[in-house]
Amino acid sequence: MEKAYYVEFGDVISFDATFRTNKYQMFFVLITAIGHHKKLVIVGVGLLSNESIDSYSWLLKAFLKTHGKEPTVVLTDQDAAIKQAIENVFPNSKHRLCMWHIMKKLKNKISDYLFTNKNFRKRFTKLVWDINMKPDVFEVTWGLLMKEFNLKYTRWFKDMFTKRDSWIPEYFNDIPMCGLVTTTSRLESMNSFFNTYSESGNLLLNFMMNYDTVIQKKRNTQREIDKTSNKASYRMQTPQEIELQASKVYTNGWKVYIVQHNNSKSEFKNEFKVEIKLEEKK
């Protein structure tokens, strides 16, 4: 387990048990967090023989023993056994459903015609991902969208609306670091990354060798990103000391800032796009 990563980035973790790793059909559980470059980092893994509450609880207890603290938020798919295990082992953590897993199911819940309807997909995606939309606005907009596309009585959509406070970002605004919940789409790249090295016919030895290869690749990538970030130079947009300090403390990224004089009578206002470091260096 990558203990150092968890100490720094373990506020929000994702618990993914969708991999089948070898000829014995064991379940490979991947536990990830979001690092200071806004990329997934691995903070824990496990191999389980079954998907029972006891098995998941065992893994979470081992994870807690290693890291010493519960996460603030745990993201999972809709597996009931995982949900119960989290409640048993992480009683102080908030459990939320992973948006990526939910959106993967969309294709199987609607007709092919509707799935290929760009208007519907664009509006639905925008609706569920908008972290700034107020819950009352979301509920009205959801209702209108369901009515327009004749989905009002579709069981899956009714069920997901009932569970909206467990997966729609605007219901998480009171949780510290809730913004990290919206980054879970990066699970797709991690999923593909591991599937490249996993084959159902592999023996455990083959799997462990492939796993080591994956981990080493991820560590090398992390080191290269850190190296690039540390060597980067920045063109300051203002003479303010705070901007210079930010360029030395934070990792690469772009943000648009609006600077306005605190005197309400002043007309001074400047909007600029600056290259600074968005996440604190570790």
Secondary structure, 3 states (H helix, E strand, C coil): CCHHHHHHHCCEEEEEEEEECCCCCCEEEEEEEECCCCCEEEEEEEEECCCCHHHHHHHHHHHHHHHCCCCCEEEECCCHHHHHHHHHHCCCCEEEECHHHHHHHHHHHCCHHHHCCHHHHHHHHHHHHCCCCCHHHHHHHHHHHHHHCCCCCCHHHHHHHHCHHHCCHHHCCCCCCHHHHHHHHHHHHHHHHHHCCCCCCCCHHHHHHHHHHHHHHHHHHHHHHHHHHHHCCCCCCCCCHHHHHHHHHEEEEEEEEEEECCCCCCCCEEEEEEEEEEEECC
